[in-house]
Amino acid sequence: MTILGDNIKQLRELAGMSVRDLADKSSVAQSTISEIETGKNKNPRSDTLGKIAKALNSSVEQLTDMVIEQEYAITDVEEAMKIILNQEKLMLHGEILTDESKLQLANSIKMALRFVEEIQKTKK
């Protein structure tokens, strides 16, 4: 996938729309939307992007320039850790973490989780 494809898919899903729904609302072929989302079509026409953006109550700039932040309702700390550490461009103080740094962060979080679990056990 591409940033563009990821953003369109995320915005579409956040809006509760299927590819078909977006195609109907934007008057863009369902196959074209699928190709953009999967990265098969990396350079869609600007009028196509305009139609998709309008249907998603967004802008072409938002579709092309940024990574959409999703809202997560996570109640499990371990699940949250997995989501954070699986981010492709995880940053700390504006610097992208290396894989080694991510591993160190994961180990630190796991140690903290064990510590909290022990505290929870003693309070029961």
Backbone torsions as a table, in degrees:
resi	resn	phi	psi	omega
1	MET	NA	165.3	176.7
2	THR	-116.5	167.6	176.3
3	ILE	-57.3	-43.6	178.7
4	LEU	-58.6	-50.8	-179.7
5	GLY	-62.1	-43.0	178.0
6	ASP	-60.8	-45.3	-177.7
7	ASN	-64.6	-43.0	178.9
8	ILE	-62.9	-45.8	-179.7
9	LYS	-62.0	-44.8	-179.3
10	GLN	-63.4	-45.8	179.2
11	LEU	-64.4	-39.4	178.6
12	ARG	-62.8	-46.3	-179.4
13	GLU	-67.3	-39.2	177.3
14	LEU	-62.0	-31.2	177.9
15	ALA	-82.0	-3.1	179.9
16	GLY	72.3	28.8	-176.8
17	MET	-106.3	145.6	170.5
18	SER	-87.3	171.0	176.1
19	VAL	-60.1	-40.2	179.2
20	ARG	-62.6	-42.8	178.3
21	ASP	-59.3	-45.6	180.0
22	LEU	-64.7	-39.5	178.2
23	ALA	-60.8	-45.1	179.4
24	ASP	-63.5	-44.0	-176.0
25	LYS	-72.0	-31.5	-175.6
26	SER	-97.5	-12.2	-173.6
27	SER	61.0	32.0	174.3
28	VAL	-111.8	138.4	-177.1
29	ALA	-57.2	140.7	179.2
30	GLN	-57.2	-40.2	-179.7
31	SER	-64.5	-36.9	178.6
32	THR	-65.1	-44.2	178.8
33	ILE	-62.2	-44.8	178.7
34	SER	-60.4	-42.4	179.5
35	GLU	-64.8	-37.2	177.8
36	ILE	-68.1	-46.3	-178.3
37	GLU	-62.4	-37.1	-178.1
38	THR	-87.2	-7.0	178.7
39	GLY	89.4	2.9	177.4
40	LYS	-69.0	-33.0	175.9
41	ASN	-110.2	98.7	-176.1
42	LYS	-89.0	-14.6	-177.4
43	ASN	-131.9	68.2	178.9
44	PRO	-68.5	157.0	179.4
45	ARG	-64.7	150.0	-177.9
46	SER	-63.6	-35.1	178.6
47	ASP	-68.2	-32.5	176.0
48	THR	-64.6	-46.5	178.4
49	LEU	-62.5	-37.7	177.8
50	GLY	-61.7	-42.4	178.9
51	LYS	-65.5	-42.6	179.9
52	ILE	-65.7	-45.1	-179.9
53	ALA	-59.6	-45.0	-179.7
54	LYS	-62.4	-42.3	-179.7
55	ALA	-65.8	-26.3	179.6
56	LEU	-96.4	9.2	-176.8
57	ASN	52.7	47.0	-176.1
58	SER	-133.4	-166.6	175.7
59	SER	-129.1	159.6	177.5
60	VAL	-60.6	-38.0	179.8
61	GLU	-60.2	-43.0	-179.9
62	GLN	-65.5	-36.3	179.4
63	LEU	-68.0	-34.1	-171.4
64	THR	-101.4	-24.2	-168.4
65	ASP	-103.9	-15.2	-173.1
66	MET	-138.3	163.7	173.9
67	VAL	-93.9	125.5	-178.3
68	ILE	-73.2	129.5	176.5
69	GLU	-87.6	126.9	179.3
70	GLN	-92.1	150.4	172.9
71	GLU	-91.7	127.2	179.2
72	TYR	-111.5	139.8	172.9
73	ALA	-111.6	83.2	-176.0
74	ILE	-109.2	130.3	179.4
75	THR	-109.3	-8.6	-179.5
76	ASP	-103.2	122.4	-176.3
77	VAL	-63.4	-40.1	-179.9
78	GLU	-64.3	-38.5	176.7
79	GLU	-64.6	-41.1	177.9
80	ALA	-61.4	-41.1	179.1
81	MET	-61.7	-43.6	179.4
82	LYS	-60.2	-44.0	-179.3
83	ILE	-63.4	-45.3	-179.6
84	ILE	-62.0	-49.7	-174.8
85	LEU	-72.2	-18.2	178.0
86	ASN	-87.2	1.2	176.8
87	GLN	-67.6	130.8	-176.4
88	GLU	-63.0	-39.4	-176.5
89	LYS	-121.2	59.7	178.7
90	LEU	-67.7	129.1	-175.2
91	MET	-120.1	151.8	172.4
92	LEU	-134.7	120.3	-178.5
93	HIS	54.1	39.9	176.3
94	GLY	81.3	2.1	179.9
95	GLU	-109.9	133.3	176.9
96	ILE	-71.2	129.2	-179.8
97	LEU	-74.4	140.4	174.3
98	THR	-75.2	167.1	177.4
99	ASP	-61.4	-37.1	178.7
100	GLU	-63.9	-41.7	178.6
101	SER	-65.8	-38.9	176.9
102	LYS	-61.5	-40.7	179.8
103	LEU	-64.6	-42.7	177.5
104	GLN	-63.4	-40.7	177.9
105	LEU	-63.1	-43.9	179.4
106	ALA	-61.2	-43.5	179.2
107	ASN	-64.4	-39.4	178.1
108	SER	-64.2	-42.3	179.0
109	ILE	-64.7	-41.4	179.4
110	LYS	-62.1	-41.3	178.3
111	MET	-63.5	-41.9	179.2
112	ALA	-64.4	-38.5	178.1
113	LEU	-63.3	-42.5	178.1
114	ARG	-61.5	-42.0	179.2
115	PHE	-61.5	-45.8	179.7
116	VAL	-65.2	-38.5	177.8
117	GLU	-60.9	-40.1	178.8
118	GLU	-65.2	-41.6	177.6
119	ILE	-61.9	-43.0	-179.4
120	GLN	-62.5	-40.3	179.9
121	LYS	-62.8	-39.8	-177.7
122	THR	-72.3	-21.0	-179.1
123	LYS	-88.7	-6.0	-178.6
124	LYS	-84.5	NA	NA
